[in-house]
């Protein structure tokens, strides 16, 4: 593992805004290879680390999966991205996620270590939970990764790789420990947890919301590994129930807000919408609406269409993914990323939405992991309502009633698409995953890519010829998707199920990465048992 490390991943001024610190407190000549730098304190690092999670782990690096999952596509203004659009990815393709997660976790390791020494349990607890969040991302993207020997800096520059299943199991315990530390923390103004309300830029020092976030993150892990018998779902849900706080609920989006302003803007907005001067960003020109996705929202008369996309000069139309550049698909002509996703330069950055929380709960209820509390239909309705609220799409009532009986909206549907009675899947899991697709456009596309990989379509439609991944749309008579790239040079019929290990690992941690054997884009993550 390459040791290049920069502790501060946001402009200095943004940290000063978030914490009220003086610039003189920062030593720019620190040893960037050391995760226990003596020149910084845990309370200063935490807000910077939380912002970096929002910016570099959640907001920015998911353009590829947005395209693969049918949300966005390259506009005709740009030449093809051949590696992505033919799925011929390499060890140099999209290493941003790997680098961002480890970089960010070095910062959380500083917070955890220094807070533990100072008895600052609130800070330590947050660090443990957020490290778990980032390691979950790493496992879901790359599979087995350095974990137990990672984050030691120069003390171990070549950490071994741990099994993804083992990492997941330990993440559950790390989250438990984090929740317990937070709940037990003394927040007296003169104690080691002082200023937590200011430095916790996600929940402002709210213990209950942190417990709910941790439990929701645990539920995400359990749902990803729903088919993995080595994780005891009943026992894990029992631990969550015993803790007692529940999951993120109505209006409880987990979001970071360090004080974004027009000149220090929300990272998603600043990357995918507009620059600080108001000009269109390069990414906004490159990424436009995917034809398959935009037409699926239209197919259901979904009011969220005008929130997840904004019409171009040609109207509310998209472009087929991988189509060669043409004037007809110029960026200004086709629809772009909408205001419900991009929001404003001063909006908070979402980490996990309340909508996703309800869809996770609904799937857990359907699978029998959760056995008490609201029923599946209530949880699904809450998830849809929360999605509409987050995107600013108004009331979901007409959408829900207008799609009664259709399995991508109605969880109780028996599949009554006109002209094909008796051959469509039931609602249930098909509905949950479909509604997550509609809800998480631009918000949590890794979760959608994970759903696509982990749930075989045969689970909802046994007669399907597609058995190794989930299929959206087809269960209600819409074209099966997301569609494979139409790039003329594309010879693959399958979307990759992982990213490869970065070339830097083969250069600097060769023996340990080699121990993983031959890895290609179709080598499955441990929870992908199709």
N, C-alpha and C positions, 0 to 999 in steps of 0.2 A: 504494500500500500504506500503510494507516494506521500511524502510528508509535508508537501507544500500546504501551508495553512494560514489563512488570514482570519483573525478572530472577529473583526468588525466587518460586516458585510453590507452595511448601510452607510450613507453619508454621515459624517461626524455630527453635522447640525441636527440630523434627525434623532440621534441618540440624545443630544443635549435637550431637544424639545421634549423628548419622552421622559427624561429623568431629572431635568433641572440642574444637571451637573455643569461645572465650569470646564472649558476646554483644557485648562491647565491640569486637569485630573488624568489626562490621557498621555501615555508615553508611546510615541509612534516608533520608537526604536526597540520595541519588545522583540523577543525571540519568537518568531511566528511558528516554530515547530513545537512549542511547548504548550500542552493543554492545561498546564497549571501555572500560568504566568503570574509572577508575584506582583505585577504592577496593576492588576485589575481586581475588582471586588465583585462578588456574586450579584449584588444589587444593581450594579452598573451593567453587567453583561446580560442579565435576564431580558430587559425590554428589547435590546438589540437582537438577541437570539429569537425571541418571539416574532419580531418583525421579519427576520430572515426566514423563519419557517413559512410565514404567510407569503412572502415575496418569492423566495427561491425554491421552496419545496412544493408549495401549493399553487401559486398563481401563474408562474411563468413557463415552466418547462414542458407543458403537455400538448403543444400544438400537433405533434405527430399522432397522439392517441385521439385527439379531437377529430382529426382527419379519418383515421382508421375506423372510428366508431360512428361515422356518418353525420357528424355535426358540421364540420368545416371542410373546406377544400382549397387548394391553391387557385388563385385567380388567374385569368388569362393574361394578366399583366406580367407575370413572372414565368421564367423557364422552368421546366419540370425539376422536381427534387427526385432524381432517379432512384437513389438508394431507398428512400421512403416509399415511393409510389410503385416500385417493383417488389418491395419487401426484402430486397437483397441487402439487409443491414449488416454492418461490420462492427469490429471492436472500436472503431472511432466514431460510430454513429450515436448521437445523443447521449453523451457521457455527463450531461449537465445534472441529471437526477442523482447519479452516484456521488458526484463531487459535492452537490448542494447538501445532501443528507449527511454525509460524513463531516463536512465543514460545519454545518449547523450543530451536529451532535458533539463536536469538540467543544463548542461554546457551552452547550448544556452540561457537558462533563465538568467544565470549570465551575459552573454554578453549583452542580451537585456536590463536588468535592469540597469547595470552599464553604458552601452553606452548611454541610454536615459538620465541618470543623467548628463553625461558629454557632451551631445549634439553631440554625435558621431553617426549621423544618418546612415552612411554607415554600420557600425557594427551592429547597432540595426536592420536595414532592413534585413541584411543577417540572423541574428538570427531568426527573425520572419518567413522568408521564409523556413529556414531549420527546424524549429520546425514544420511547416506545413507539410513538407515532411515526417517527422518521425511520426506525428500523422496520416497521411494518411496510412502509413504502419501499424500502430497499429489497426486502424479501419478495414482495409482490411483483417487483419489476425484474429482479436479477436472480432470485432463488437463494441458494446458499451464499452467504456473505460473511466477511469477517465480523465477529460479534464479541465473543468472550475475551479475545486478545486485542480488540480494536480500541482506539481512542487513548492509547498509551504514549503517543508521540514517539520521541527518540528512544524511549525505553523498549519499544518493540516495533520497529519499522516494517516488519514482515509478519503480520498477524495471520493465524490460521483461519480457514473458512469453517463456519459452523453450519450444521444442517438447518434448513429453514423451519422444519417442524420443531426442533429444539429451541430455536430462537423464539418462535411463536409462544411456546409454553412458558419460557422465561419472561417474555413481555407481559403476559398476564399477571405474573407475580410482581413484576416491577411496577405495573400500574396499581396493583393492590397496595404496595408499599408507599407509592406516591400519594394515593388517596388518604391512607392512614396518617402520614406525616402532615398533610395539609389540615386534616380534621383536628389533629392534636396540637397544631401550632398556636403559640401564644402571640397575638398580634399587638401587644402593648407598644405604644409609640416609641418607647426608649429601649426596646429589646432588639434581638437580632433579626426579627421579621419586620422591623419598622419600614415604613414607606411601601409596603407590599401593595396597598391600594393604588399607588401611583405607578409602581414598576411592573405590576401585573397588567399589561395592556390588553389582555383578553377578557378577564372577568373582574378586574378591579378588586381582587382580594376576596371574592365571594367563594367561600368554601364549598357550599352546596353545588354551585355550578361547576366547579372543578371536579367534584365527585361524579356529577352527571356526565361530564365530558369523558372522564376516565372510564366510566361504565359503558358509555356509548362506543368508545374506542375498543373496549374489550368485546362488546357485542359484534363489532365489525370483524374482529379477528375470528370469533366463533362462527360467524356466518360464512366467512371466506373458507373456513375449514369444516364446513357442515358435513362433508362426506368422509372426513378423516376420523376414524374411530379411536385413534390414539389420544385425542383430546376429549375429555368427558364433558359434554355440553351441560348435562343436568347438574353436575357438581359445580361447574363454573357459574351457571345461572344462580345456583343456590348461594354462592359467595356474593354475587351482585345483590341478590335479594336481602341477604343478611346485612350488607352494608347499609341498604335502606334508602339511598338517595334517588334511585331510579335512573332514567336516561334523559337526555336533552329533550325538552318538551315544547309546547306551543310558544313560539316567539323566542326560543332559547338557541339562537344561532351562535356557534362558537366563532368569534371574529376578533382579529387583532386591530387595534386602533391606537397607534402611537401619537396621533395628532397629525394626520395627513392634511396637507394644504395644497393649493394649486402649484406651488413651486417645489413641494416635497410630496408628490401625489401617491395615491393608491397604486400599488405595483402592477396589478392587472390592467387598470386604466392606462397607466403610463406606458405599458408594453403593447397592448392590443387596441387601444383607442386613440389617444392623443398625447402629444408631447407637452411639456410645461408651457410652451408658447401657444398651444392650441392646434398645432399642425397635426395632420394625420400621420400616425406612425407607420414605419415600413411594414410592421407585422399586420397592421390593419389593412394595408394594401394587399399583402400576400394572402392572409387568411380571410376567405369569404364564405358565404353560406354553401353548404353541400346540398346538391339537388335532392338527393335521397332524403336527407333530414328535413329540409324545408317542406317537401311535399308530404312527408308523414304527418307533420303538425297540421298541415292543411287538410289532410284526409280525415282527421278527427275534429275538424273545426275548432282547433285548440287556440283559445285566446292568448296563450303564452307565445304564439308565433311572433307577434309584434313586439315582444319583450326580449326574446332570445335572438331575434334578427331585426335588422332595420333595412327597409327597401332601398335599392339602388335606383339609378335613373331608368332601368328597365323594369322596375317594379319588384315585387316580392318573389324573386326567382333565384335559384341556386345554380351551381355548376357541378357537373359530374366529376368525381374525384379522379385525378390523373389525366384529365382531358388535355391534349396538347394546347398550347397558348393560341387563342383566337381573339379577334377584336370583339366578337359578340360576347365574350366572357371577360372583358376588361373589368378591372376592379370597380370602376365607377358605375358599371352597368348592373352588376349583380348585387344581391343583398349582402349585408355585412353583419358584424357582431353587434347585437342589440343592446339597448339601454338597461334592460333588466339584468344583464350579465355584467356589462362594463360599468354600469352605475355612474358615479362621478369621481372626480379626482380626490375628493375628500371623504369618500365612503370607506368604511372599515373593510378589511380583507377577510373573507370567510375561510375558516379552516375545516369545520364540519358543520353542515346545515342541519337545522331541526327537521327539515323534510327527509334528509337521509336517515336521521335517527328513527323516524317513524317507519320508514320502509324496512330498515333493519329489524325493528321490532315486529313488523307484520310478517316478515319471512320467518323469524324465530317462532312466532306464534303458530304459523302454518306448519312448521316442521316439528312442533311439539317441544321446542326448547323452553319457551315461555309458556306456562300453563295457567296463569292467572292474570287478572287485570283486563283491560279493554280487549274486545274481540278483534279479529282480523279486519273486518269491514270498517270498524271505527278507526283502527290504526291507519288503514289505507286512506280513508277520508281525511284524517288529520295530515297525512303526508302530502296529499294533493293540495289541501288548503294551505299548508305551509309553503309549498312550492309557489303557488299563486301569489301569496303574500310577499315572499322574498323577491320575486321577479316584478312585483307591482302590476299584476295582471287582473286585479279586481277579484270578484267572487268566482269561485269554482263551481257553484251550484248548478248552473245551466250546463256546463261542460259535463259534469258527472251524470245529471239526469238525461242529457241528450245522448249519452253513450251507454245507457243502461243495456245490459245484455251483450256488450262487446268486451271481449276478454282482455283487451289492453287497458281498459279503464275500470270495468266492473269485476271485482274480485269474485263475485258469486256467479259470473256468467258461465253458461254451458256452451258457449261458442255458437252463436246463431247468425254467422255471416250469411247474408242472402245468397241463395243458390248453392250453398255447400253445407246443408244441414248434417249434423252428426259427425263431421270430419275435423272440426276445429278443436283445439285443446280447451280444457276447462280454464276458468280464471286462475285463482290461486297464485302459484309461483310465477306463471306467465304474466299476470297482472302486476305483481310486485316489481318484477324486473323491467317490464315495459314502462311503468310509471317512474321508476328511477331514471330510465333513459330520458324521458321527457323532462324530468325535474332537474337533472344534474348537468345539463348542457353548459359547458364553460365553467362549471363550479367544482366538480369532482370527477373528471373523466377517467382517472385511474380506477375509481370504483366501478364505472361502467365497463371498462376493459376487463376488469377482474370478473365481473358478473358474466361477461361474454365467454371467458375462458373456463370458469369453474362449473357452470351449470350446462350440462348437455341438453340439446333440444329434445332428445328422446325422453327426457323426464316429463315433458308436458305434451308431447305428441309422439307416441311410440312408433307410429307408421312412417315417420319422417326418414328420408334418406340421409339427412344431415344429423349426425349423432354426436359429433365431437365438440360442438360449441353451441351457444344459444343463438336463436334466430329471432330477430325482432320483426314485427309487422306481419309476417306470413300468417300468423294465427288468427288474424282478423281480415284477411283478404288483401292486405297491402303487400307490395312487392317485398320479397324477402331481403333482409339487409342486416347490417350495412353492406352495401354492395362492394364487391372487389374492385380495386382500382382499374380504370379503363385505359391506363397508360399503354400505348401501342407495344412497348417493349416488355410489358409485364407477362411473365410465364407462370407465375404462381397463382394458385387458386385459394390460398389460405393466408389470413392475417397472422403475423408472428404472435407467439404467446409469451415472449419475453424479450428483453434487451440483452445484448451480450455484455460480458465483463469488459470494462474499459481497457484499451491497449496499455495504459499506464500500469495496470495490474500485471500484465504479462512482462512489462519492462522492469518493474521494481519489486514485485512479489511473485516471481515466476514459479517457484516451487509449490507454493500454496495454491495458486490459481490452477496450476497444472493438475493438482490432486483432484480437481473436479471432473477430470476427464474431458471428452470432446463435447463442447457445448455449441449448439447452433440455435437459430431463432425459433425452432420448434421443440426445444428441450423444455419439458414442462416444470412448472413450479409445483411444490409438494402437494398443494391442495387441488391441483388439476388432475383428477382421476378418471377423466373421460376415456 
